[in-house]
């Protein structure tokens, strides 16, 4: 087994499992990213960061718009029910 195989098997796999991220693309890009050049790592990190922010915003908006989907929504629904019972 080559030194690359040892490093990849133990170091990269353990870090990937621990962080929950696929760092294989950082070591060896797929063919589509290889055409971008040496800056594919920077571009991929920026793209993933942007996608994460957009998806987080979308989830936050959905949880605010649909009552009962989050803890805050459940609390508001309980308060409304209590107010209706008092009347």
N, C-alpha and C positions, 0 to 999 in steps of 0.2 A: 504494500500500500504506500502510495506516495505521501509526501508531507502535506500536499494540498488536500488529499483525501482525509488525513487525520485531522487537520485543522477544520475542514468543512464538516466532517462527521461529528466531532465533539464540540468545537467552539461555536460554529454557526448554528447548528441544530439546537444546542442548549439555549443560546441567546434567542433564537426564533421562538422556541417554546415558552421561554420565560417572559419575553416582551409581548408575545402574541402577534408579532409582525413578521411578514415574509421578507427577510433581508437578502434572499437569494438574488433579487433584482439588483441590489446594490453591488453585489460581487460580479455578476455576469448578466448583462442586460439581454432581454429578448431581442430578436432581430428588428422589430419595429422601433425599439428605443435606440438600437445601435446606430441607426441612420441619423439620429439627432446629433450625435457626436459625444465629446467628453463631458458635456454639461447635462447628460440625461439624469444624473442623480439629483442635481439641483432642481431641474424641471419636474421630476417625478415627486419630489418632496413638496414642492410648491403646489402641484396639482392635487396631491392627496390632502394637503392642508386646506386648500380651498374647498374641495369636496366635503371634507369633514365639517367645516364651518357652515356650509350651505345645508348639509343634512341635519346638523344640530339645530340650526335656525328653523328648518322645516318642522322638525319634531317638536320644538318649543311652541311654534305657532299652532300646530295641530292640538297639542295638549291644552293650550289656552282657549281654543275655539270650541272644543268638544268637552262639555262638562262631564265630570266623572271619570275622565281618562287619566287624571293625575291626582295626587293627594290633595292639592289645592282645590281642584274641582269637586272632589268628594266632600271636603269640608264645607264648601259653599253650598252644595246640595243639602247637606245635613242642616245647615243654618236656615236655609229656606224652608225646609220641612218643619223645623222647630217653630219658626215664625208663623207658619200656616196653622199649626196645632194650637198656638196661643190665641189666635183670632177666633 
